[in-house]
Amino acid sequence: MTSALISAAELKATFSDPQRVIVDCRHDLRLTDAGEDAWKQGHVPGALFMHLDRDLSGDKTGRNGRHPLPSPEGFVRLLGERGITPRHRVVAYDDAGGMYAARLWWMLRWVGHRDVSVLDGGLQAWIAAGGAIDTTVHTLPPATYPLAAIEPVFDADAVRANLEGGDRLLVDARAPDRFRGENETLDPVGGHIPGALNRFFKLNLGEDGRFKPADVLRAEWRELIGGRDPATLVMQCGSGVTACHNLLALEVAGLHGARLYPGSWSEWCSDPARPMAR
């Protein structure tokens, strides 16, 4: 089974693998062209680029969050247009500790593609390992990506029903101040979904910007969730992006089965009738 993470050294050692596809996922939530501009200025050789807003999100309605999922059909159509097929071994990277690469990692698994890893430490680790940087725009021949079984997700109705006696536990990946309802700059309302716990996604990383070892992550997550079955967890954040980082950390820790609430706080707070906590 493919590991959820791949080191820069491992990627260098297997770089000639013809089935390897590398995807640059760099992004800036406030300067939304910055990631693509950075990719054009230099990237891991052969890396394709996927934009968080255009490629890894669907259409916004004002009520479905800042980064709603595209339809599964639309996403696999995009994969085929980029030349990615089920036989490819995908590596996603960014320069933000996996903050955005984890979104692509989760979305591929969402549509049944299990052979996907995140470059641990991102572009910085690649450069530190002596990896080359290229400016050539690389493309693959278009293909067809068949739609397989879809991994279930939680929607706002399911979260609301869970508040009324369900056994699911929500974990919010936002910074503690935003979770408390303070210093909110991305969404119009501050606060969190009642009953949610807080696990800031950056706590998954060590000081070197790489993910903490599996046993450390397992111990930290167990301290948060106790003896609860990981399959009863639902990850959320502001818009369904950094929640995927927590899902990736759980996978590294060997705690499998948690789900995603893609709409997250930005969807939840769009309806003032939904309960909110501060």
Buried (B, 14 or more C-beta within 10 A) or exposed (E): EEEBBBBBBBBBEEBEEEEBBBBBBBBBBEEEEEBBEBBEEBBBBBBBBBBBBEBBBBEBEEEBBBBBBBEBEEBBBBBBBBBBBBEBBBBBBBBBBBBBBBBBBBBBBBBBBEBBBBBBBBBBBBBEBEBEEEEEEBEBEEBEBEBEEEBEBBBBEBBBEBBEEBEBBBBBBBBEEBBBBEEBEBBEBBBBBEBBEBBBBBBBBEEEBBBBEBEBBBEBBBEBBEEBEBEBBBBBBBBBBBBBBBBBBBBBBEBEEBBBBBBBBBBBBBEEEBEBEE
